[in-house]
Amino acid sequence: MILNSVYICGFMGGYEWILIILVVVLLFGGRKIPELMKGLGQGMKEFKNARNEKEKDSASEEKQ
């Protein structure tokens, strides 16, 4: 299932991406998109920090 979605996204051309971007702009509006991207970036940063913290905790447990 995952392979199929990667396969489909791998062959998306310029027109498909333009259509997707147009739909996103129509749905959310031009002013809302920067807010959405900021929230997405903050979420990714929090996820990365949590992952790094978990790796540090597991590494310290292995040393003991």
KEDOTI-971105 format. One line per 2 residues: number of its first residue (from 1); for each residue y, z, x of C-alpha. Coordinates in steps of 0.05 Angstrom, whole numbers, plus 5000, padded with zeros to 4 digits. Layout:
KEDOTI-971105
NUM> Y,Z,X | ...
//
This chain:
KEDOTI-971105
1> 5000,5000,5000 | 5049,5018,5055
3> 5029,4957,5095 | 5045,4913,5035
5> 5116,4941,5028 | 5128,4932,5103
7> 5102,4861,5098 | 5149,4846,5040
9> 5210,4877,5073 | 5196,4840,5137
11> 5207,4773,5104 | 5272,4789,5068
13> 5325,4738,5087 | 5400,4740,5085
15> 5406,4722,5012 | 5361,4778,4990
17> 5401,4830,5030 | 5466,4803,5001
19> 5437,4809,4931 | 5415,4881,4943
21> 5483,4900,4972 | 5518,4868,4912
23> 5474,4907,4863 | 5488,4972,4900
25> 5563,4959,4899 | 5561,4942,4825
27> 5521,5005,4808 | 5558,5056,4850
29> 5626,5024,4862 | 5661,5012,4928
31> 5691,5082,4931 | 5626,5119,4920
33> 5586,5085,4975 | 5619,5121,5034
35> 5605,5188,5000 | 5532,5168,4989
37> 5524,5146,5062 | 5556,5211,5086
39> 5507,5251,5045 | 5449,5210,5070
41> 5472,5221,5142 | 5478,5296,5132
43> 5409,5298,5101 | 5379,5260,5159
45> 5414,5307,5209 | 5387,5369,5173
47> 5317,5339,5172 | 5320,5323,5246
49> 5345,5394,5262 | 5290,5425,5220
51> 5238,5382,5254 | 5263,5400,5323
53> 5264,5474,5305 | 5193,5469,5280
55> 5170,5435,5344 | 5204,5490,5386
57> 5170,5544,5344 | 5102,5512,5351
59> 5112,5503,5426 | 5131,5577,5435
61> 5069,5598,5394 | 5024,5556,5439
63> 5052,5591,5501 | 5033,5659,5474
//
